[in-house]
Amino acid sequence: MRIRAYRGEKSVAEIVDKSYRNLNEDSRRELEALLVERNPELTKLSKLKRGTLLRLPDAPGAKAKEGRGSGDPETELTEQLLDDLKRYAKVLDGRYAERLKEIDEQVLLLKDRTFKKVVGDSPDARVVTEALSGNLAEAQKATKQRRAQAEKLLAGLQKQLAERKR
């Protein structure tokens, strides 16, 4: 019996299709029933978490697809972690980019002629504007530092997992 990780498939039939090749309709139905029998958690597929290990049944005439999921569970989990880390890195980078864009927009607002006209020559307004400018510069610097640290950390984790996979 082989093991593979659940990757967010929408149905038991999809899991079977991704795990086996050259199935006729009867074999597919038989494997679906065996899969649910060996993995009762598949009855509540919508509540199943990605990465959950599934026991794939052996059936006469059913040939397993090679590649992902055909090896040992450690390799399968390592590949799943690598995929998840890559997705997380993209999401995180997007969030840092959004934050930096927000800061840039606020800096532009403080430099805007219309804003300066509205604020006028009030000494209090000037003090507040200067304080805001300083705070935004610090926020921008800190965000860039955190972004670089996160990128370095995630790249290191990905490298360690890739080395382990070999």
C-alpha positions in Angstrom: 0.0 0.0 0.0 1.3 3.4 -1.0 0.8 6.7 0.9 0.3 10.2 -0.5 -0.7 13.6 0.9 -4.1 15.1 0.3 -3.6 18.2 -1.9 -7.0 19.8 -1.8 -8.8 17.6 -4.3 -12.5 18.3 -4.5 -13.7 14.6 -4.6 -12.6 11.1 -4.0 -12.8 10.5 -7.7 -10.3 13.2 -8.3 -7.9 11.6 -5.8 -8.2 8.3 -7.6 -7.7 9.9 -11.0 -4.5 11.6 -9.8 -3.2 8.5 -8.1 -3.9 5.8 -10.7 -3.7 5.5 -14.4 -5.7 3.5 -17.1 -8.8 2.9 -15.0 -12.1 1.8 -16.4 -15.3 2.9 -14.7 -15.7 -0.3 -12.6 -12.0 -0.1 -11.4 -12.5 3.6 -10.6 -15.6 2.9 -8.5 -13.9 0.0 -6.7 -10.8 2.1 -5.9 -13.0 5.0 -4.6 -14.8 2.6 -2.2 -11.5 1.0 -1.1 -9.9 4.5 -0.6 -12.8 5.7 1.6 -12.7 2.4 3.5 -9.0 2.8 4.3 -9.4 6.6 4.9 -12.8 7.2 6.6 -11.8 10.9 6.9 -12.6 11.2 3.2 -16.3 11.1 4.0 -15.9 14.7 5.2 -13.6 15.9 2.4 -14.4 19.6 2.9 -12.9 19.4 6.5 -9.8 17.6 5.5 -6.5 19.5 5.8 -4.0 19.7 3.0 -1.1 17.4 3.7 -3.2 14.8 5.5 -1.7 11.4 4.7 -3.9 9.0 2.7 -3.4 5.3 2.4 -3.8 4.3 -1.3 -5.1 0.8 -1.7 -3.7 -1.8 -4.1 -6.2 -3.2 -6.5 -5.7 -5.8 -9.2 -5.2 -4.2 -12.6 -4.9 -0.7 -11.2 -1.5 0.9 -11.9 -0.2 3.7 -9.7 0.9 6.9 -11.4 4.6 7.4 -11.1 6.1 10.6 -9.7 4.7 12.5 -6.8 3.1 10.3 -4.2 4.7 7.1 -5.5 7.6 7.3 -3.1 7.9 7.3 0.6 5.9 9.5 2.9 8.8 11.7 4.0 9.5 12.7 0.4 5.8 13.4 -0.2 5.6 15.6 2.9 8.9 17.4 2.0 7.4 18.2 -1.5 4.2 19.4 0.1 6.1 21.6 2.5 8.2 23.0 -0.3 5.0 23.9 -2.3 3.4 25.4 0.7 6.5 27.5 1.6 6.7 28.8 -2.0 3.0 29.8 -1.9 3.5 31.5 1.5 6.5 33.4 0.2 4.5 34.8 -2.6 1.6 35.8 -0.3 4.0 37.4 2.2 5.9 39.3 -0.5 2.6 40.6 -1.9 1.7 41.9 1.6 5.0 43.6 2.1 4.7 45.2 -1.4 1.2 46.5 -0.4 2.5 48.0 2.8 5.4 49.7 1.1 2.9 51.1 -1.5 0.7 52.4 1.2 3.7 54.2 2.9 4.7 55.7 -0.5 1.2 57.0 -1.1 1.2 58.6 2.4 4.6 60.2 1.7 3.3 61.6 -1.6 0.3 63.0 0.2 2.5 64.9 2.6 4.4 66.4 -0.3 1.3 67.3 -2.3 0.8 71.0 -3.0 -2.9 70.8 -2.3 -2.2 69.2 1.1 0.4 71.9 1.9 -2.1 74.7 0.9 -4.8 73.2 3.2 -2.4 72.8 6.1 -1.0 76.3 5.5 1.8 77.9 7.4 0.6 76.8 10.8 3.6 75.9 13.0 1.6 73.1 14.6 0.8 71.6 11.2 4.4 71.8 10.2 5.5 70.0 13.4 2.9 67.2 12.8 3.9 66.9 9.1 7.5 66.6 10.0 6.8 64.0 12.6 4.6 62.0 10.2 7.3 62.2 7.5 9.9 60.8 10.0 7.5 58.1 11.1 6.8 57.1 7.5 10.5 56.9 6.8 11.1 54.7 9.8 8.1 52.5 8.8 9.4 52.1 5.3 12.9 51.2 6.5 11.5 48.7 9.1 9.2 47.1 6.5 12.1 46.6 4.0 14.2 45.1 6.7 11.4 42.6 7.8 10.8 41.8 4.1 14.5 41.0 3.6 14.6 38.9 6.8 11.5 36.9 5.8 12.9 36.3 2.3 16.2 35.1 3.7 14.5 32.8 6.3 12.1 31.3 3.7 14.9 30.8 1.2 16.9 29.0 3.9 14.0 26.7 4.8 13.4 25.9 1.1 17.0 25.1 0.6 17.1 22.8 3.6 13.9 21.0 2.4 15.3 20.7 -1.1 18.5 19.2 0.2 16.5 16.7 2.3 14.5 15.7 -0.7 17.5 14.5 -2.6 
